[in-house]
Amino acid sequence: MYIPYEEIFNAFSCLFPDNLSKKIKTTGYNLKIEQNLNYIKKNRVKVLKKVKEKFKKEKLIVAFHIYDDNKWKAQSLYDLFLNSDKFIPYIFATKNCSLEGNMNYQTQKDVDKTYNFFKAKNMNVLKAYQNDNFIPFDKMPVKPDIIIYCQPWYNYKTQG
């Protein structure tokens, strides 16, 4: 069962002074991260088995999840997947989930910039954020078998 630790702790943090509020928010965030890591560890074997079975029959779709083209460091990996007869790579351009007022806050304009960066390089790119909505992976036109998070922080829960 998923417990939204971060949301719960953030909701209660406003009842405390600023210095304690930050500690409470950090605790909620850390519990969320620990929960996610435990989930990954628990399901790792099952997921690897499914991927290996599919790999024997068909090409695997690899999605590079990215919300800032300035931090794109996986071009050589993307090219390896592209030139392989076993993989089909895609870029999923999205925005981070930082809140308005946060220095990392992004808008649709930022998503469009990232999307256009990859489109100009003739790469397989899809928008994973449109019309002020994050698009869950299971609703994307292409269903990835493997997801590579280029920036594994500030990810929206349906995309991470």
Secondary structure, DSSP 8 states (H G I E B T S, - for coil): ----HHHHHHHHHTTS-HHHHHHHHHHHHHHHHHHHHHHHHHHHHHHHHHHHHHHHHS-EEEEEEES-GGG---HHHHHHHHTSSSEEEEEEE------TTSTT---HHHHHHHHHHHHHTT--EEESEETTEE--GGGSSS--SEEEESS-SS--GGG-
